Amino acid sequence: MLSPSPALGKRNRFLEEQHMKRKKKISYAKYGYIFCIPFVTAFTLFTLYPIIYTILIGFTDFKGLGATSFHFLADPFQNYKDILGSPTFRTALGNTFRLWGWNFLPQILLALLLAVIFTNRRHKIKGQGFFKVVFYMPNIITAATVAILFGSLFGYPMGPVNDMLKSLGIIDEPYFFMQSKAVARGVVSFIQFWMWYGSTMIVLISGILGINPEIYEAAEIDGASSWEKFLYVTLPNLRTILIYTLVTSLIGGLQMFDIPQLLVAKSGPDNATLTTSCFIYNQAFSGSYMYNRASAASMIMFIIIAILSAVVFYIMQDRSDAAEKKALKARKKQVRKAGA
């Protein structure tokens, strides 16, 4: 059998080298950009453009049903001044924080308790999957359905709650629950708590399951009690998850709209359940059609949420981790100076 000539071997090697160079020159990055086009287009049309337009009309006189033109105000911040000076907006802002606080505190406490119970490595609870589904189920029910359900429960003059209280002899005449400020706010807060504690519980369970079991074993060997393990092992390792839960709950709570809007007619007695989102909706679509003021109120709420989120991140950040990062940066600077 004849061996290939040296010239033929050189030619083959040359062709292989050329082929490898051509392969290296091919860039697949363009396909990534092509696949991003649908998302970028949809985001620009349906998210970015509305945000920019909303910011813009907050400095104009744009209002009125069917209006197509607007002019910038001589004082561009006049709408913001009107909103901040509005007693109704201040009432709505106070209600929003009140309702959020009343539902978030019991929500996070109950979710933490259930998460610890379900992740207990020593006492396995039977039927965990069933209970998790039951606790999470209110979160998948639409807000409109929940509002109709609770509106029927506390109905006047006929409703299951009124009928039960009359049969127990607690009341003689039907009670109009939604005419009481405290009851209306309490019902709205309870609904928000009932709908979201299951979701918070699932997030916290995933965070606890992500903690290294060896840390708990070391704590048990050292004689730590269940409370000490929760306080010194679980909570510190859940810091990131708790920040996420707090920030998302804060954002969702300050945007509370559907339950207060659908449950209580005209935001209840004396605007008892009027939230900032309901206020913005009323400004834009309930007769007045003052889109400029609604836009200004939206931007004010955006700024409030951004500031509070930054405060939460600052307060709950890991101080020791931040100190280590600063020390590492200082050492790097010293090394650079020594090298120079």
N, C-alpha and C positions, 0 to 999 in steps of 0.2 A: 504493500500500500504506500502510495507516494505521500510524503509529508508536504504541507503547504509551504509555498515559497516565502522567503522573508519579506518580499515586496507586498505580497498579498496580506500577510499578517499586519504589516504597518498600515496598509489601507483600511483593514477592518478596525484596527485600534483608532485610527483617525476618524472613521465614521461613527464609532461609539462615542468618542469624545465630543464630536459635533452634536450628536443626538442628546447627550447629557447637558450640554450648554443650552440647547434649545429648550429642554425641559425646565432648566433653572430660570430661563427668561420668562416662562409662562407665569402670569400672575392671576391668582384666583380671587383676589380681593374685590375685583369689580363685580363678581357674582354676589358677594355679600351686600354690596351697595344696591344692586338690582333687586334683591329680595327685600331690602328695607324700604323700597319705594312705596308699596301699598300702605305700610304703617305710617311713614312720614307724611304721605298725602292725607290720610284720614286724620292724623293728629293735627296737621296744620289747618284743615278745613273745619273740624268739629271741636277742637280744643284750643289751639293756639290763637286762631282768629277770634273766637268769641271772647277769650280772656283779654286780648288787646282791645277789642271793641268795647268791652265793659269798662275797662280802665279809662278809655278815651271819653266815653259819654258822661263819665262822672264829673267832667269839667265843662259841660255844655248845658244848654237849656232844653235838651231833648225830652219831650213829653207829649202826651196826647195819642189817642188811638188812631192808627193809620199814618202817623207822622213819618215823613221820609227825610226831612232836612233838619239841621240843628246848627247852632252857632256857639262858639266858645264864649264863656262869660268874661266880663271885664275883671271880676275877681274869680280866678279859676277854682278857688277853694270854697266858694260860697255854699255849694251843695253839702260839703263836709261840715261846714259851720252850722248849717241848718239841721243836719242830722244829729250832730253832737249836742245841739241846743234843744232838741226835741224831747219833751218829757216822756212821750210814748216810747221812743227808742231807748231811753234810759231804763224805763220799766221793763221793756223786752230784754235788755241786756242783763238786768238783775234776775229776771225770771229764768233766763237761759242758764246762768251760773248756778242758781238755786236748784233747778231741776236736775242739772248734770251732777251736782254734788250729792243730792239725795239718792240718785240711782247708782252712782259710781262707787261710793264707799261700801255699801253692802254688797255690790256686785263683785268687787275685787276680793273682799274678805271671804265671801262664800265660795268664789271660784278657787281661791288659794286653799281653803279647807278641803273642798272636794278633790282638788288635784293631789294634795298630800295623801288623802285617804286612798285614792285609786292607785297611787304609785307606791304605796307602802310595801316594801319588799318582805316584811315579816308576816303580815296578815293579808293574805290574798282574798279579796272580796269576790264572791261568786256572782256571775251575771254582770260583770263590769260593762261589757259591750252594750247590753240592754239599757243600763242606767245612763251611760254616756249618750246614747241616742235619744233617750227621753229628755235628758237635761238640755241637749242641743236643739231639739225639735222646735221650740218656740222661735229660734233664730231663722228658720226656713219658711215660717209663715209670713205672708205679706203684711205690711203695716196696715193696709186698708182693712184686711180681714180681722186683724187684732182689734183695731179701733171699733169696728162694727160689733164684734163680740163683747167688748167691755162696755160699749154704749148700751147694748141690750141688757147686760147684767145689772147695770146701775140705772136702768130706765125708770122714767117717771111718767105717770103714776103707777104703771105696772112694770115689774121687773123681778127677776129671781132674787136679788138681794133684798128688795123691799118686801117681797112675799115671805122670805125666810125670817126677816126681823119681825114681821107682824105675827107669824106663826109662833115665834119664840116669846112673844109678848114684850119685846124690847121697845117697839114703837106702836102707836095706835093709828096714826095716819101715815100715808106714803111720804117719804122724805125725798126732796129734790137734791140729790147728791151734787150734781154739777152746778148748783147755785151757790155752793160753798167754796170759797177760795182754797181752804186747806185740803178739802176732799178732792177737788179737781186737780190740784198740784200733786197730791199724794197718789192719785190714780195714774196720772201721766208718768210720774217717777217710777211707780211700781211696774208699769208696763215696760218702760225702758230697761229696768233691772231684769225683769222676767225674760225679756227677749234676748238679752246679751250676756247673761252670766254663763250660759252654756258655752258660747263661743270663747269667752275669756278662759273658761276652765280647760278647754281643749288646747289652747295655746300654752297655758301654764303646764299642763301635763306633758306636752312635747318638750318643753324646756327642762322639766325635772328629769325626764327619761334620758336627756342628753348629758346629765351630770355623771361623771365617772363613778361607778359603784365602789371602787376602791377607796374613795374618800369617805363614804359612809361606813365601810368596813373598818377603816382606821379610826373613825370617830367612835364606833362601837367598842373597839378594842381599848380605847382610852377611857371607856366608861361613860360616854355622853348619853344623856337621856334623849327621848324623842323630841322634846321641846328644844333642847340644846342643838340637836342635829338640824332641826328646822331653822333655828335662829342663826347658827354659825356656819352651816353648810349649804342648806337649800337656798335661803334668801340671797346670800352673797353671789352664788352662782347663777341666780335668776335675774341679776341686775339688768342685763341687756333685754331680756324678755319683758321685765316689768316696765322698762323705759318704753319699749314698743307698745305695750298694752296701754300705758298711761297716755302716750301721745296720740295713738289712734282713737282712744276713748274720748280724749279732749277734743280732737278734731270733729269726731262724730257727734259728741254732745253739744258743741257750740253750733252745729249745723242742724240741730233737732227741728224737724218740720212736720213730718207726716202724722205722727200720733197727736200732737197738740192741735194740728189743723183739722184732722178728721174726727177726733173724739168729742171735742167741746165746740159747740157752735159759737162763732165770733170770739174765740179765745177765752170763753168762760166769763164769769162775773168780774167786771172791772179789770179786764185784760190779765186775769190771774195766770193764764197759761200762754200768754203771748210770748213767743220767742223771737229772736232776731231774724231767723229765716222766715217766720210768719210775717214779721214786720216788713221785710224786703218784698215778700210776695204781695202783701197788701199795697205797698207803694207802687209796684209795677203793674199789677193786674186787677186789683179790686176797685175799679171805678176811677181812681185818680190818674193812673197810667203815667206816673212820674218816674220814667225810666232813669232820669239823671240822678234823682235822689236814691233810688234803689241801687244804682251802680255805686254811688258814694258809700252807702251803708255796707254793701258787699266788700268794698275795699277796706273799710274800717275793720270789719270782722276778720278779713284776711290778715291785716297787720296785727290785730290782737292775738289771733291764733299763732302766727309766726313768732311773736314775742314770747308767748307763754310756752310754746314748744321749745324755744331756745333756753328758757329758764329751767324747764324740766331736764333737758339734756345737761345743763351746767350743774344743777343740784345733784343729779343722780350719777354723774360720771365717777369712774373709779379714780380716786385721788392718788392711790399708790401707783397705779399704772401711769397716770399723767406725770407723777414725779419721776418715775423710771425713764420715761421718754425724754423729759427735760434733762436728766442727768446724762443720758446717752448722747443727746445733741451737744451738751457741753463738752463731753469727752471727745467727740468727733472734731469739734472746733479746736480743742487743744492739740489733737493729733495733726490737724492741717497746719496750725501755726508752727508746731515743732518741725514739720516737714518743710515748710517754707523757709 
